[in-house]
Amino acid sequence: MAKSNRQSGNLSPEFALLGFLVERPSHGYDLHQKFVAELGHVWHLSQSQAYAILKRLESRGDISAHVVEQERLPARQMLRITAQGRKRFFEWLELGIGTNARSIRLEFLTRLYFTHLHRPENISQIYQTQFAETEARVEQLEILLQNLPPEQIYNRLSLDLRLQQMRLIQNWMAEIRTQFHIPREKR
């Protein structure tokens, strides 16, 4: 399931837009509304940003658009994910996240959302992989901090902040384990 290659997406909500199109074709406005309703506290995405990303996805061949005429209303574009876009989305869903707080907040939550939606049988695996990477990062930061000369105050402060962030993320991930009823991994 989840590859532990630490490769991260470009921290863009484009994969979330693709993920919503995996469910069903949609109009740009409706897609943006769904995005805001489901992931609006994870990502900030204005309607103009959504349209720009959708245009880029179309030019890349990940989605296709066709005009739908409407009675008494302007024509609208119906967006559909292409086979290429579907392949790209599911490959992204399998990537490792990495261990910085921003990528965990944005990408891990987004991948968890779409894993739950499209491949719920993989929830435990994506969670366990991220939790293990987070624990390994905490251990690495603890060792770096222990081995840092005391006179390197600013490096010490920086490492301490990163370590505290990762410990907070560990606690937050324990809450996720509870909410999704994920068993603890046996060691």
N, C-alpha and C positions, 0 to 999 in steps of 0.2 A: 504494500500500500504506500504509505508516505515515504518518499525518498529522503534520506537525511543528507542532502547535498548542500544545505545552507543557502542555496540559491534563492533569491527573493525576486519578486516581481518588481516593477518600477514604482511601487507605492502609488499606483494610480487606480482609481475605481473602475477602470475599463473591464477588468475581469468580472466585477460584480454586475456590470451592465450585460456582459455576455451571459453570465449565469442566469439572469432574469429572462433572457431570450431563449435559453435552453428550455425553460418551462413552456413558453408559448410566444408566438409573434406578438408584437406590440407596436404602438405608435410612440414616438419620442416623448411626448408629453406624459402619456400614461406610464411609460417606463421610468421617467424621472420621478413621478409621484410615488410609484412603488418603491423606488430606491430610497427616497426620503422617508417613507413610512417604515421601511424595514431596516435600513442601515444609516439613517440620518444622524444618529449620535455616534456612529463609528467614523463616517466620512462626511466632510462638508462638500457638497456638490451643487453648484448653482445650475439652473436650467441651461444657461448658455454654455457652461462647461460640459454638461451632459451632451448637448448637441454637437459640440466640437469633438468630443471623444467618439460619439456615434459616427460622425463624418469620417474620422480617422480610421475607425474599425471598418467602415464600408470601403474606403479607398484601399485598405490592406486586404480586403476580401474576406474578412471575418463575419460580416453581415451583409445582407442584400436588402434593398429597399425597392418597393414598388408603390406607385401612386394609387390611392383608392379615392374615387370620386364620391362625393356626398351630396345629397339633395339639399339645396339651400345653404350649404356650408362650403367653405373652401376645401379643396382636395387635401388629403393627408397621406403621409408616407407610412406604409406598414413595413416594419423591420422584422427580418427573420435572420436567425443565425445560420451560417453556411456550414458545410461539413468541415471545412478548414477551421472555422471559428469554434465549432464544437470540440474538435480535436485539441486546439490550442487551450480552450477553457479547461478541459479535463486533465491535460498535462499540467497546467498551472495548479490545479486542485491537488496534485500529488507532490508538489515541490516542498522542500523544507523551508522553514520560515526564517531561521536565524534567531539571534538572541538580543536584539536591541529592543528597548521598550516600545518605540514607535512601530516597528514592523510587527511586533506581537499584537499591539493594540489594533492596528489596521489590518494586516494581512492574516494573522492567525484568526481573529474574530470573523473576518470575511470568509476565509476558507472553512472555518467551523460551521458557519451559517449555511454555506452551499453544500458542504458534506452532509449536513443534517437534512437538507432539502433533496439532494440528488443521490447520495450514497450513504444513508444512515448507518449501514453496517460497518462503515469505516470510521465512525466518530471516535471510538475508543482508541484506534490506532493513531489517528492524527493528534489526539490529545496526548497519548502516552509519548509519542515522538517529541512533541513540543515540551512536555514536562521534563523529559530526560535531558533535552538540550538546555533547558533553563537551569536544572540542577547542576549540570556540568559547568555552565557559565558561572554560577554562584561559587562553586569550588575553585574555578580558575581565578576569579576575582579575589577570593579569600587568600589564595597563595600569593598572588601578586602584591596584595596589601601587606601580608606578613613579611615579604622579602624586600619591601621598599625601605630605603634608609629613612630614618625619622626626620632628617632635615629637608626632605622633599615634601614640604607641606602641601603645596598645590596639587601635586600628583596624588598625594594621599587623600586630599579632600575630594578630588575627582573620582578616584577609585572607590572611596567610601560611598559617595552618592550613587554610583552605578551599582554597587553591591546592595545598597538599601533598596534601589528600584527593583532589582532582580528578586530580592527577598519578598518584596511587596507583590510582585508578579507571581511568585510561588504560592503565596496565600490566596491570591485571586484565582489561581488555577485550581486550588483545592475547592473553591466554591463552584467552579465549573464542573469539577468531578462530581460534586454532590448534585448539582442541577441536572446533569445528564445521566446520573446513576452509573458512572464509570468505575469499575472495580479498580482497586489499587493494583499496580503491576507487581507481580511476584519477582523477587530477586533471588 
